[in-house]
Amino acid sequence: MHLTRLTKLLIVVIVLSLSMMNARAFPDYLKLYAADPYSRPELRNQCSTCHLNPQGGGERNSFGRAFEAAG
């Protein structure tokens, strides 16, 4: 089965778009956390609130996974 160039290009664009969505950071989530009056003040400006890596990105800790699961 031969795919046309347009179909191949469309597949590449879709794959790249989806991979970029997963790779970007979500600093707005940290802003939401910081705005919550019940959040811990010492964690309000730290990526390690949700991530194992204190610089952010990558695997999430238990709080980050719970936050993601909550939508």
Predicted model as a PDB file, atoms N, CA, C, CB and O in Angstrom, pLDDT in the B-factor column:
MODEL        1                                                                  
ATOM      1  N   MET A   1       0.848  -1.187   0.000  1.00 54.00           N  
ATOM      2  CA  MET A   1       0.000   0.000   0.000  1.00 54.00           C  
ATOM      3  C   MET A   1       0.891   1.248   0.000  1.00 54.00           C  
ATOM      4  CB  MET A   1      -0.963   0.000   1.232  1.00 54.00           C  
ATOM      5  O   MET A   1       1.727   1.419   0.888  1.00 54.00           O  
ATOM      6  N   HIS A   2       0.715   2.076  -0.956  1.00 65.00           N  
ATOM      7  CA  HIS A   2       1.512   3.280  -1.064  1.00 65.00           C  
ATOM      8  C   HIS A   2       0.752   4.467  -0.490  1.00 65.00           C  
ATOM      9  CB  HIS A   2       1.899   3.540  -2.520  1.00 65.00           C  
ATOM     10  O   HIS A   2      -0.411   4.701  -0.817  1.00 65.00           O  
ATOM     11  N   LEU A   3       1.429   5.202   0.362  1.00 72.00           N  
ATOM     12  CA  LEU A   3       0.833   6.415   0.908  1.00 72.00           C  
ATOM     13  C   LEU A   3       1.283   7.600   0.062  1.00 72.00           C  
ATOM     14  CB  LEU A   3       1.225   6.614   2.405  1.00 72.00           C  
ATOM     15  O   LEU A   3       2.427   7.661  -0.388  1.00 72.00           O  
ATOM     16  N   THR A   4       0.400   8.501  -0.137  1.00 86.00           N  
ATOM     17  CA  THR A   4       0.771   9.700  -0.886  1.00 86.00           C  
ATOM     18  C   THR A   4       1.649  10.584  -0.014  1.00 86.00           C  
ATOM     19  CB  THR A   4      -0.488  10.475  -1.362  1.00 86.00           C  
ATOM     20  O   THR A   4       1.688  10.432   1.207  1.00 86.00           O  
ATOM     21  N   ARG A   5       2.332  11.486  -0.640  1.00 81.00           N  
ATOM     22  CA  ARG A   5       3.188  12.416   0.107  1.00 81.00           C  
ATOM     23  C   ARG A   5       2.380  13.234   1.100  1.00 81.00           C  
ATOM     24  CB  ARG A   5       3.929  13.348  -0.852  1.00 81.00           C  
ATOM     25  O   ARG A   5       2.830  13.485   2.218  1.00 81.00           O  
ATOM     26  N   LEU A   6       1.203  13.642   0.697  1.00 81.00           N  
ATOM     27  CA  LEU A   6       0.355  14.442   1.583  1.00 81.00           C  
ATOM     28  C   LEU A   6      -0.046  13.636   2.813  1.00 81.00           C  
ATOM     29  CB  LEU A   6      -0.898  14.931   0.837  1.00 81.00           C  
ATOM     30  O   LEU A   6      -0.054  14.170   3.922  1.00 81.00           O  
ATOM     31  N   THR A   7      -0.375  12.371   2.636  1.00 81.00           N  
ATOM     32  CA  THR A   7      -0.740  11.513   3.759  1.00 81.00           C  
ATOM     33  C   THR A   7       0.440  11.323   4.695  1.00 81.00           C  
ATOM     34  CB  THR A   7      -1.242  10.158   3.260  1.00 81.00           C  
ATOM     35  O   THR A   7       0.279  11.375   5.914  1.00 81.00           O  
ATOM     36  N   LYS A   8       1.621  11.104   4.140  1.00 80.00           N  
ATOM     37  CA  LYS A   8       2.824  10.943   4.957  1.00 80.00           C  
ATOM     38  C   LYS A   8       3.111  12.225   5.744  1.00 80.00           C  
ATOM     39  CB  LYS A   8       4.037  10.574   4.069  1.00 80.00           C  
ATOM     40  O   LYS A   8       3.438  12.177   6.930  1.00 80.00           O  
ATOM     41  N   LEU A   9       2.984  13.353   5.076  1.00 81.00           N  
ATOM     42  CA  LEU A   9       3.221  14.630   5.734  1.00 81.00           C  
ATOM     43  C   LEU A   9       2.215  14.840   6.864  1.00 81.00           C  
ATOM     44  CB  LEU A   9       3.138  15.785   4.719  1.00 81.00           C  
ATOM     45  O   LEU A   9       2.578  15.299   7.947  1.00 81.00           O  
ATOM     46  N   LEU A  10       0.972  14.508   6.614  1.00 81.00           N  
ATOM     47  CA  LEU A  10      -0.068  14.650   7.630  1.00 81.00           C  
ATOM     48  C   LEU A  10       0.240  13.771   8.843  1.00 81.00           C  
ATOM     49  CB  LEU A  10      -1.446  14.288   7.044  1.00 81.00           C  
ATOM     50  O   LEU A  10       0.063  14.209   9.980  1.00 81.00           O  
ATOM     51  N   ILE A  11       0.686  12.570   8.623  1.00 81.00           N  
ATOM     52  CA  ILE A  11       1.036  11.666   9.725  1.00 81.00           C  
ATOM     53  C   ILE A  11       2.190  12.248  10.542  1.00 81.00           C  
ATOM     54  CB  ILE A  11       1.415  10.263   9.182  1.00 81.00           C  
ATOM     55  O   ILE A  11       2.153  12.225  11.772  1.00 81.00           O  
ATOM     56  N   VAL A  12       3.203  12.764   9.870  1.00 80.00           N  
ATOM     57  CA  VAL A  12       4.351  13.360  10.560  1.00 80.00           C  
ATOM     58  C   VAL A  12       3.907  14.565  11.386  1.00 80.00           C  
ATOM     59  CB  VAL A  12       5.440  13.779   9.546  1.00 80.00           C  
ATOM     60  O   VAL A  12       4.331  14.715  12.532  1.00 80.00           O  
ATOM     61  N   VAL A  13       3.070  15.412  10.827  1.00 77.00           N  
ATOM     62  CA  VAL A  13       2.594  16.600  11.545  1.00 77.00           C  
ATOM     63  C   VAL A  13       1.790  16.199  12.782  1.00 77.00           C  
ATOM     64  CB  VAL A  13       1.736  17.485  10.616  1.00 77.00           C  
ATOM     65  O   VAL A  13       1.955  16.790  13.849  1.00 77.00           O  
ATOM     66  N   ILE A  14       0.935  15.215  12.642  1.00 76.00           N  
ATOM     67  CA  ILE A  14       0.128  14.760  13.781  1.00 76.00           C  
ATOM     68  C   ILE A  14       1.015  14.192  14.879  1.00 76.00           C  
ATOM     69  CB  ILE A  14      -0.896  13.705  13.331  1.00 76.00           C  
ATOM     70  O   ILE A  14       0.842  14.530  16.050  1.00 76.00           O  
ATOM     71  N   VAL A  15       1.960  13.335  14.518  1.00 70.00           N  
ATOM     72  CA  VAL A  15       2.859  12.732  15.509  1.00 70.00           C  
ATOM     73  C   VAL A  15       3.672  13.809  16.220  1.00 70.00           C  
ATOM     74  CB  VAL A  15       3.803  11.710  14.838  1.00 70.00           C  
ATOM     75  O   VAL A  15       3.805  13.773  17.443  1.00 70.00           O  
ATOM     76  N   LEU A  16       4.213  14.758  15.476  1.00 65.00           N  
ATOM     77  CA  LEU A  16       4.995  15.828  16.092  1.00 65.00           C  
ATOM     78  C   LEU A  16       4.138  16.705  16.995  1.00 65.00           C  
ATOM     79  CB  LEU A  16       5.655  16.681  15.020  1.00 65.00           C  
ATOM     80  O   LEU A  16       4.587  17.112  18.067  1.00 65.00           O  
ATOM     81  N   SER A  17       2.926  16.996  16.581  1.00 65.00           N  
ATOM     82  CA  SER A  17       2.026  17.815  17.397  1.00 65.00           C  
ATOM     83  C   SER A  17       1.709  17.128  18.713  1.00 65.00           C  
ATOM     84  CB  SER A  17       0.732  18.113  16.636  1.00 65.00           C  
ATOM     85  O   SER A  17       1.724  17.763  19.768  1.00 65.00           O  
ATOM     86  N   LEU A  18       1.425  15.852  18.658  1.00 58.00           N  
ATOM     87  CA  LEU A  18       1.107  15.112  19.873  1.00 58.00           C  
ATOM     88  C   LEU A  18       2.312  15.013  20.800  1.00 58.00           C  
ATOM     89  CB  LEU A  18       0.605  13.719  19.524  1.00 58.00           C  
ATOM     90  O   LEU A  18       2.167  15.120  22.018  1.00 58.00           O  
ATOM     91  N   SER A  19       3.480  14.813  20.245  1.00 56.00           N  
ATOM     92  CA  SER A  19       4.669  14.701  21.089  1.00 56.00           C  
ATOM     93  C   SER A  19       5.011  16.041  21.734  1.00 56.00           C  
ATOM     94  CB  SER A  19       5.861  14.193  20.268  1.00 56.00           C  
ATOM     95  O   SER A  19       5.504  16.070  22.862  1.00 56.00           O  
ATOM     96  N   MET A  20       4.763  17.123  21.057  1.00 53.00           N  
ATOM     97  CA  MET A  20       5.038  18.442  21.614  1.00 53.00           C  
ATOM     98  C   MET A  20       4.077  18.763  22.738  1.00 53.00           C  
ATOM     99  CB  MET A  20       4.954  19.511  20.532  1.00 53.00           C  
ATOM    100  O   MET A  20       4.455  19.441  23.693  1.00 53.00           O  
ATOM    101  N   MET A  21       2.844  18.294  22.651  1.00 48.00           N  
ATOM    102  CA  MET A  21       1.874  18.541  23.704  1.00 48.00           C  
ATOM    103  C   MET A  21       2.335  17.905  25.011  1.00 48.00           C  
ATOM    104  CB  MET A  21       0.496  18.003  23.303  1.00 48.00           C  
ATOM    105  O   MET A  21       2.145  18.492  26.077  1.00 48.00           O  
ATOM    106  N   ASN A  22       2.931  16.730  24.951  1.00 46.00           N  
ATOM    107  CA  ASN A  22       3.384  16.046  26.150  1.00 46.00           C  
ATOM    108  C   ASN A  22       4.681  16.623  26.683  1.00 46.00           C  
ATOM    109  CB  ASN A  22       3.556  14.581  25.874  1.00 46.00           C  
ATOM    110  O   ASN A  22       4.979  16.469  27.867  1.00 46.00           O  
ATOM    111  N   ALA A  23       5.446  17.274  25.849  1.00 44.00           N  
ATOM    112  CA  ALA A  23       6.762  17.740  26.252  1.00 44.00           C  
ATOM    113  C   ALA A  23       6.748  19.116  26.897  1.00 44.00           C  
ATOM    114  CB  ALA A  23       7.665  17.758  25.073  1.00 44.00           C  
ATOM    115  O   ALA A  23       7.696  19.468  27.600  1.00 44.00           O  
ATOM    116  N   ARG A  24       5.731  19.881  26.686  1.00 51.00           N  
ATOM    117  CA  ARG A  24       5.756  21.235  27.221  1.00 51.00           C  
ATOM    118  C   ARG A  24       5.403  21.261  28.708  1.00 51.00           C  
ATOM    119  CB  ARG A  24       4.797  22.121  26.443  1.00 51.00           C  
ATOM    120  O   ARG A  24       4.675  20.399  29.200  1.00 51.00           O  
ATOM    121  N   ALA A  25       5.916  22.237  29.397  1.00 56.00           N  
ATOM    122  CA  ALA A  25       5.650  22.391  30.826  1.00 56.00           C  
ATOM    123  C   ALA A  25       4.350  23.156  31.018  1.00 56.00           C  
ATOM    124  CB  ALA A  25       6.822  23.117  31.536  1.00 56.00           C  
ATOM    125  O   ALA A  25       3.860  23.806  30.096  1.00 56.00           O  
ATOM    126  N   PHE A  26       3.807  23.075  32.201  1.00 72.00           N  
ATOM    127  CA  PHE A  26       2.545  23.738  32.492  1.00 72.00           C  
ATOM    128  C   PHE A  26       2.700  24.663  33.694  1.00 72.00           C  
ATOM    129  CB  PHE A  26       1.437  22.703  32.747  1.00 72.00           C  
ATOM    130  O   PHE A  26       2.190  24.362  34.773  1.00 72.00           O  
ATOM    131  N   PRO A  27       3.403  25.792  33.519  1.00 78.00           N  
ATOM    132  CA  PRO A  27       3.571  26.713  34.643  1.00 78.00           C  
ATOM    133  C   PRO A  27       2.245  27.271  35.142  1.00 78.00           C  
ATOM    134  CB  PRO A  27       4.481  27.851  34.246  1.00 78.00           C  
ATOM    135  O   PRO A  27       2.158  27.721  36.285  1.00 78.00           O  
ATOM    136  N   ASP A  28       1.211  27.248  34.305  1.00 80.00           N  
ATOM    137  CA  ASP A  28      -0.092  27.723  34.750  1.00 80.00           C  
ATOM    138  C   ASP A  28      -0.652  26.838  35.857  1.00 80.00           C  
ATOM    139  CB  ASP A  28      -1.067  27.777  33.577  1.00 80.00           C  
ATOM    140  O   ASP A  28      -1.400  27.308  36.714  1.00 80.00           O  
ATOM    141  N   TYR A  29      -0.290  25.548  35.838  1.00 82.00           N  
ATOM    142  CA  TYR A  29      -0.738  24.655  36.912  1.00 82.00           C  
ATOM    143  C   TYR A  29      -0.123  25.085  38.241  1.00 82.00           C  
ATOM    144  CB  TYR A  29      -0.364  23.183  36.595  1.00 82.00           C  
ATOM    145  O   TYR A  29      -0.789  25.051  39.276  1.00 82.00           O  
ATOM    146  N   LEU A  30       1.139  25.486  38.211  1.00 84.00           N  
ATOM    147  CA  LEU A  30       1.786  25.953  39.430  1.00 84.00           C  
ATOM    148  C   LEU A  30       1.125  27.242  39.909  1.00 84.00           C  
ATOM    149  CB  LEU A  30       3.298  26.173  39.197  1.00 84.00           C  
ATOM    150  O   LEU A  30       0.990  27.462  41.113  1.00 84.00           O  
ATOM    151  N   LYS A  31       0.714  28.088  38.978  1.00 86.00           N  
ATOM    152  CA  LYS A  31       0.005  29.321  39.355  1.00 86.00           C  
ATOM    153  C   LYS A  31      -1.328  28.993  40.024  1.00 86.00           C  
ATOM    154  CB  LYS A  31      -0.229  30.215  38.115  1.00 86.00           C  
ATOM    155  O   LYS A  31      -1.712  29.636  41.001  1.00 86.00           O  
ATOM    156  N   LEU A  32      -2.032  27.989  39.495  1.00 85.00           N  
ATOM    157  CA  LEU A  32      -3.286  27.564  40.124  1.00 85.00           C  
ATOM    158  C   LEU A  32      -3.032  27.067  41.539  1.00 85.00           C  
ATOM    159  CB  LEU A  32      -3.966  26.465  39.292  1.00 85.00           C  
ATOM    160  O   LEU A  32      -3.770  27.399  42.467  1.00 85.00           O  
ATOM    161  N   TYR A  33      -1.989  26.275  41.693  1.00 84.00           N  
ATOM    162  CA  TYR A  33      -1.644  25.755  43.015  1.00 84.00           C  
ATOM    163  C   TYR A  33      -1.311  26.909  43.961  1.00 84.00           C  
ATOM    164  CB  TYR A  33      -0.452  24.771  42.922  1.00 84.00           C  
ATOM    165  O   TYR A  33      -1.791  26.945  45.094  1.00 84.00           O  
ATOM    166  N   ALA A  34      -0.505  27.833  43.502  1.00 87.00           N  
ATOM    167  CA  ALA A  34      -0.088  28.952  44.340  1.00 87.00           C  
ATOM    168  C   ALA A  34      -1.262  29.844  44.734  1.00 87.00           C  
ATOM    169  CB  ALA A  34       0.963  29.774  43.620  1.00 87.00           C  
ATOM    170  O   ALA A  34      -1.250  30.444  45.809  1.00 87.00           O  
ATOM    171  N   ALA A  35      -2.268  29.935  43.880  1.00 90.00           N  
ATOM    172  CA  ALA A  35      -3.432  30.771  44.166  1.00 90.00           C  
ATOM    173  C   ALA A  35      -4.388  30.122  45.169  1.00 90.00           C  
ATOM    174  CB  ALA A  35      -4.173  31.075  42.881  1.00 90.00           C  
ATOM    175  O   ALA A  35      -5.244  30.797  45.741  1.00 90.00           O  
ATOM    176  N   ASP A  36      -4.241  28.823  45.379  1.00 88.00           N  
ATOM    177  CA  ASP A  36      -5.111  28.117  46.314  1.00 88.00           C  
ATOM    178  C   ASP A  36      -4.742  28.530  47.741  1.00 88.00           C  
ATOM    179  CB  ASP A  36      -4.992  26.567  46.131  1.00 88.00           C  
ATOM    180  O   ASP A  36      -3.585  28.387  48.136  1.00 88.00           O  
ATOM    181  N   PRO A  37      -5.697  29.039  48.517  1.00 91.00           N  
ATOM    182  CA  PRO A  37      -5.371  29.486  49.881  1.00 91.00           C  
ATOM    183  C   PRO A  37      -4.916  28.346  50.798  1.00 91.00           C  
ATOM    184  CB  PRO A  37      -6.576  30.170  50.495  1.00 91.00           C  
ATOM    185  O   PRO A  37      -4.322  28.599  51.846  1.00 91.00           O  
ATOM    186  N   TYR A  38      -5.185  27.111  50.417  1.00 89.00           N  
ATOM    187  CA  TYR A  38      -4.788  25.963  51.230  1.00 89.00           C  
ATOM    188  C   TYR A  38      -3.456  25.345  50.797  1.00 89.00           C  
ATOM    189  CB  TYR A  38      -5.865  24.914  51.178  1.00 89.00           C  
ATOM    190  O   TYR A  38      -2.994  24.377  51.400  1.00 89.00           O  
ATOM    191  N   SER A  39      -2.840  25.908  49.749  1.00 88.00           N  
ATOM    192  CA  SER A  39      -1.549  25.365  49.299  1.00 88.00           C  
ATOM    193  C   SER A  39      -0.463  25.723  50.301  1.00 88.00           C  
ATOM    194  CB  SER A  39      -1.180  25.903  47.888  1.00 88.00           C  
ATOM    195  O   SER A  39      -0.564  26.709  51.031  1.00 88.00           O  
ATOM    196  N   ARG A  40       0.568  24.906  50.319  1.00 87.00           N  
ATOM    197  CA  ARG A  40       1.689  25.144  51.233  1.00 87.00           C  
ATOM    198  C   ARG A  40       2.572  26.254  50.676  1.00 87.00           C  
ATOM    199  CB  ARG A  40       2.516  23.844  51.452  1.00 87.00           C  
ATOM    200  O   ARG A  40       3.102  26.119  49.573  1.00 87.00           O  
ATOM    201  N   PRO A  41       2.739  27.343  51.413  1.00 88.00           N  
ATOM    202  CA  PRO A  41       3.507  28.491  50.910  1.00 88.00           C  
ATOM    203  C   PRO A  41       4.920  28.138  50.460  1.00 88.00           C  
ATOM    204  CB  PRO A  41       3.584  29.546  51.972  1.00 88.00           C  
ATOM    205  O   PRO A  41       5.418  28.725  49.499  1.00 88.00           O  
ATOM    206  N   GLU A  42       5.575  27.199  51.128  1.00 86.00           N  
ATOM    207  CA  GLU A  42       6.955  26.861  50.770  1.00 86.00           C  
ATOM    208  C   GLU A  42       7.055  26.110  49.446  1.00 86.00           C  
ATOM    209  CB  GLU A  42       7.581  26.030  51.867  1.00 86.00           C  
ATOM    210  O   GLU A  42       8.154  25.940  48.919  1.00 86.00           O  
ATOM    211  N   LEU A  43       5.925  25.659  48.900  1.00 82.00           N  
ATOM    212  CA  LEU A  43       5.935  24.928  47.629  1.00 82.00           C  
ATOM    213  C   LEU A  43       5.332  25.722  46.475  1.00 82.00           C  
ATOM    214  CB  LEU A  43       5.186  23.630  47.782  1.00 82.00           C  
ATOM    215  O   LEU A  43       5.258  25.217  45.354  1.00 82.00           O  
ATOM    216  N   ARG A  44       4.913  26.919  46.723  1.00 81.00           N  
ATOM    217  CA  ARG A  44       4.154  27.683  45.719  1.00 81.00           C  
ATOM    218  C   ARG A  44       4.946  28.088  44.493  1.00 81.00           C  
ATOM    219  CB  ARG A  44       3.603  28.904  46.343  1.00 81.00           C  
ATOM    220  O   ARG A  44       4.349  28.383  43.458  1.00 81.00           O  
ATOM    221  N   ASN A  45       6.242  28.113  44.568  1.00 83.00           N  
ATOM    222  CA  ASN A  45       7.040  28.545  43.413  1.00 83.00           C  
ATOM    223  C   ASN A  45       8.099  27.519  43.047  1.00 83.00           C  
ATOM    224  CB  ASN A  45       7.703  29.887  43.697  1.00 83.00           C  
ATOM    225  O   ASN A  45       9.183  27.877  42.587  1.00 83.00           O  
ATOM    226  N   GLN A  46       7.788  26.246  43.250  1.00 86.00           N  
ATOM    227  CA  GLN A  46       8.767  25.206  42.989  1.00 86.00           C  
ATOM    228  C   GLN A  46       8.205  24.159  42.039  1.00 86.00           C  
ATOM    229  CB  GLN A  46       9.211  24.552  44.294  1.00 86.00           C  
ATOM    230  O   GLN A  46       7.088  23.677  42.227  1.00 86.00           O  
ATOM    231  N   CYS A  47       8.972  23.814  41.028  1.00 87.00           N  
ATOM    232  CA  CYS A  47       8.564  22.759  40.092  1.00 87.00           C  
ATOM    233  C   CYS A  47       8.483  21.410  40.791  1.00 87.00           C  
ATOM    234  CB  CYS A  47       9.542  22.679  38.911  1.00 87.00           C  
ATOM    235  O   CYS A  47       7.748  20.521  40.360  1.00 87.00           O  
ATOM    236  N   SER A  48       9.245  21.261  41.878  1.00 87.00           N  
ATOM    237  CA  SER A  48       9.236  19.994  42.607  1.00 87.00           C  
ATOM    238  C   SER A  48       7.919  19.763  43.336  1.00 87.00           C  
ATOM    239  CB  SER A  48      10.383  19.955  43.598  1.00 87.00           C  
ATOM    240  O   SER A  48       7.727  18.714  43.951  1.00 87.00           O  
ATOM    241  N   THR A  49       7.022  20.720  43.275  1.00 87.00           N  
ATOM    242  CA  THR A  49       5.684  20.502  43.821  1.00 87.00           C  
ATOM    243  C   THR A  49       5.030  19.333  43.087  1.00 87.00           C  
ATOM    244  CB  THR A  49       4.811  21.790  43.700  1.00 87.00           C  
ATOM    245  O   THR A  49       4.331  18.526  43.698  1.00 87.00           O  
ATOM    246  N   CYS A  50       5.257  19.245  41.787  1.00 89.00           N  
ATOM    247  CA  CYS A  50       4.640  18.191  40.968  1.00 89.00           C  
ATOM    248  C   CYS A  50       5.638  17.224  40.335  1.00 89.00           C  
ATOM    249  CB  CYS A  50       3.822  18.819  39.885  1.00 89.00           C  
ATOM    250  O   CYS A  50       5.262  16.121  39.938  1.00 89.00           O  
ATOM    251  N   HIS A  51       6.894  17.624  40.238  1.00 91.00           N  
ATOM    252  CA  HIS A  51       7.885  16.820  39.504  1.00 91.00           C  
ATOM    253  C   HIS A  51       8.963  16.260  40.420  1.00 91.00           C  
ATOM    254  CB  HIS A  51       8.533  17.656  38.410  1.00 91.00           C  
ATOM    255  O   HIS A  51       9.282  16.845  41.455  1.00 91.00           O  
ATOM    256  N   LEU A  52       9.520  15.118  40.024  1.00 92.00           N  
ATOM    257  CA  LEU A  52      10.652  14.546  40.754  1.00 92.00           C  
ATOM    258  C   LEU A  52      11.897  15.409  40.560  1.00 92.00           C  
ATOM    259  CB  LEU A  52      10.925  13.096  40.288  1.00 92.00           C  
ATOM    260  O   LEU A  52      12.692  15.585  41.484  1.00 92.00           O  
ATOM    261  N   ASN A  53      12.057  15.944  39.354  1.00 89.00           N  
ATOM    262  CA  ASN A  53      13.184  16.821  39.047  1.00 89.00           C  
ATOM    263  C   ASN A  53      12.841  18.229  39.545  1.00 89.00           C  
ATOM    264  CB  ASN A  53      13.504  16.824  37.503  1.00 89.00           C  
ATOM    265  O   ASN A  53      11.840  18.796  39.107  1.00 89.00           O  
ATOM    266  N   PRO A  54      13.633  18.802  40.439  1.00 87.00           N  
ATOM    267  CA  PRO A  54      13.330  20.144  40.955  1.00 87.00           C  
ATOM    268  C   PRO A  54      13.333  21.231  39.884  1.00 87.00           C  
ATOM    269  CB  PRO A  54      14.322  20.508  42.022  1.00 87.00           C  
ATOM    270  O   PRO A  54      12.802  22.320  40.101  1.00 87.00           O  
ATOM    271  N   GLN A  55      13.934  20.934  38.720  1.00 85.00           N  
ATOM    272  CA  GLN A  55      13.933  21.901  37.617  1.00 85.00           C  
ATOM    273  C   GLN A  55      12.636  21.822  36.806  1.00 85.00           C  
ATOM    274  CB  GLN A  55      15.142  21.660  36.699  1.00 85.00           C  
ATOM    275  O   GLN A  55      12.402  22.650  35.926  1.00 85.00           O  
ATOM    276  N   GLY A  56      11.793  20.826  37.103  1.00 84.00           N  
ATOM    277  CA  GLY A  56      10.536  20.647  36.376  1.00 84.00           C  
ATOM    278  C   GLY A  56      10.701  19.716  35.197  1.00 84.00           C  
ATOM    279  O   GLY A  56      11.817  19.353  34.826  1.00 84.00           O  
ATOM    280  N   GLY A  57       9.599  19.339  34.621  1.00 83.00           N  
ATOM    281  CA  GLY A  57       9.603  18.431  33.487  1.00 83.00           C  
ATOM    282  C   GLY A  57       9.889  17.001  33.911  1.00 83.00           C  
ATOM    283  O   GLY A  57      10.316  16.747  35.037  1.00 83.00           O  
ATOM    284  N   GLY A  58       9.651  16.084  33.008  1.00 86.00           N  
ATOM    285  CA  GLY A  58       9.920  14.687  33.299  1.00 86.00           C  
ATOM    286  C   GLY A  58       8.855  14.049  34.177  1.00 86.00           C  
ATOM    287  O   GLY A  58       7.706  14.489  34.217  1.00 86.00           O  
ATOM    288  N   GLU A  59       9.263  13.014  34.868  1.00 91.00           N  
ATOM    289  CA  GLU A  59       8.329  12.233  35.670  1.00 91.00           C  
ATOM    290  C   GLU A  59       7.767  13.054  36.828  1.00 91.00           C  
ATOM    291  CB  GLU A  59       9.013  10.978  36.202  1.00 91.00           C  
ATOM    292  O   GLU A  59       8.464  13.866  37.437  1.00 91.00           O  
ATOM    293  N   ARG A  60       6.487  12.819  37.112  1.00 91.00           N  
ATOM    294  CA  ARG A  60       5.827  13.534  38.200  1.00 91.00           C  
ATOM    295  C   ARG A  60       5.884  12.726  39.488  1.00 91.00           C  
ATOM    296  CB  ARG A  60       4.371  13.846  37.835  1.00 91.00           C  
ATOM    297  O   ARG A  60       5.980  11.499  39.470  1.00 91.00           O  
ATOM    298  N   ASN A  61       5.824  13.437  40.595  1.00 92.00           N  
ATOM    299  CA  ASN A  61       5.745  12.777  41.893  1.00 92.00           C  
ATOM    300  C   ASN A  61       4.286  12.399  42.163  1.00 92.00           C  
ATOM    301  CB  ASN A  61       6.307  13.699  43.029  1.00 92.00           C  
ATOM    302  O   ASN A  61       3.431  12.597  41.299  1.00 92.00           O  
ATOM    303  N   SER A  62       3.994  11.865  43.337  1.00 93.00           N  
ATOM    304  CA  SER A  62       2.620  11.409  43.626  1.00 93.00           C  
ATOM    305  C   SER A  62       1.628  12.567  43.571  1.00 93.00           C  
ATOM    306  CB  SER A  62       2.557  10.736  45.009  1.00 93.00           C  
ATOM    307  O   SER A  62       0.508  12.383  43.094  1.00 93.00           O  
ATOM    308  N   PHE A  63       2.007  13.758  44.047  1.00 88.00           N  
ATOM    309  CA  PHE A  63       1.112  14.900  43.980  1.00 88.00           C  
ATOM    310  C   PHE A  63       0.855  15.290  42.524  1.00 88.00           C  
ATOM    311  CB  PHE A  63       1.696  16.088  44.762  1.00 88.00           C  
ATOM    312  O   PHE A  63      -0.284  15.557  42.143  1.00 88.00           O  
ATOM    313  N   GLY A  64       1.898  15.322  41.725  1.00 88.00           N  
ATOM    314  CA  GLY A  64       1.758  15.679  40.312  1.00 88.00           C  
ATOM    315  C   GLY A  64       0.867  14.701  39.561  1.00 88.00           C  
ATOM    316  O   GLY A  64       0.061  15.105  38.723  1.00 88.00           O  
ATOM    317  N   ARG A  65       1.016  13.402  39.865  1.00 90.00           N  
ATOM    318  CA  ARG A  65       0.152  12.405  39.229  1.00 90.00           C  
ATOM    319  C   ARG A  65      -1.296  12.563  39.679  1.00 90.00           C  
ATOM    320  CB  ARG A  65       0.647  10.989  39.546  1.00 90.00           C  
ATOM    321  O   ARG A  65      -2.213  12.428  38.869  1.00 90.00           O  
ATOM    322  N   ALA A  66      -1.508  12.846  40.953  1.00 91.00           N  
ATOM    323  CA  ALA A  66      -2.867  13.055  41.467  1.00 91.00           C  
ATOM    324  C   ALA A  66      -3.488  14.309  40.856  1.00 91.00           C  
ATOM    325  CB  ALA A  66      -2.853  13.164  43.007  1.00 91.00           C  
ATOM    326  O   ALA A  66      -4.671  14.318  40.518  1.00 91.00           O  
ATOM    327  N   PHE A  67      -2.690  15.362  40.716  1.00 85.00           N  
ATOM    328  CA  PHE A  67      -3.169  16.616  40.119  1.00 85.00           C  
ATOM    329  C   PHE A  67      -3.596  16.379  38.684  1.00 85.00           C  
ATOM    330  CB  PHE A  67      -2.080  17.708  40.178  1.00 85.00           C  
ATOM    331  O   PHE A  67      -4.645  16.852  38.246  1.00 85.00           O  
ATOM    332  N   GLU A  68      -2.764  15.635  37.953  1.00 84.00           N  
ATOM    333  CA  GLU A  68      -3.083  15.314  36.554  1.00 84.00           C  
ATOM    334  C   GLU A  68      -4.355  14.471  36.474  1.00 84.00           C  
ATOM    335  CB  GLU A  68      -1.905  14.564  35.884  1.00 84.00           C  
ATOM    336  O   GLU A  68      -5.215  14.723  35.631  1.00 84.00           O  
ATOM    337  N   ALA A  69      -4.474  13.472  37.350  1.00 89.00           N  
ATOM    338  CA  ALA A  69      -5.639  12.593  37.322  1.00 89.00           C  
ATOM    339  C   ALA A  69      -6.927  13.334  37.663  1.00 89.00           C  
ATOM    340  CB  ALA A  69      -5.442  11.441  38.284  1.00 89.00           C  
ATOM    341  O   ALA A  69      -8.006  12.953  37.209  1.00 89.00           O  
ATOM    342  N   ALA A  70      -6.812  14.384  38.456  1.00 87.00           N  
ATOM    343  CA  ALA A  70      -7.989  15.162  38.859  1.00 87.00           C  
ATOM    344  C   ALA A  70      -8.490  16.072  37.731  1.00 87.00           C  
ATOM    345  CB  ALA A  70      -7.662  16.002  40.094  1.00 87.00           C  
ATOM    346  O   ALA A  70      -9.586  16.629  37.800  1.00 87.00           O  
ATOM    347  N   GLY A  71      -7.659  16.207  36.694  1.00 74.00           N  
ATOM    348  CA  GLY A  71      -8.073  17.028  35.561  1.00 74.00           C  
ATOM    349  C   GLY A  71      -7.860  18.489  35.802  1.00 74.00           C  
ATOM    350  O   GLY A  71      -8.163  19.308  34.934  1.00 74.00           O  
TER     351      GLY A  71                                                      
ENDMDL                                                                          
END                                                                             
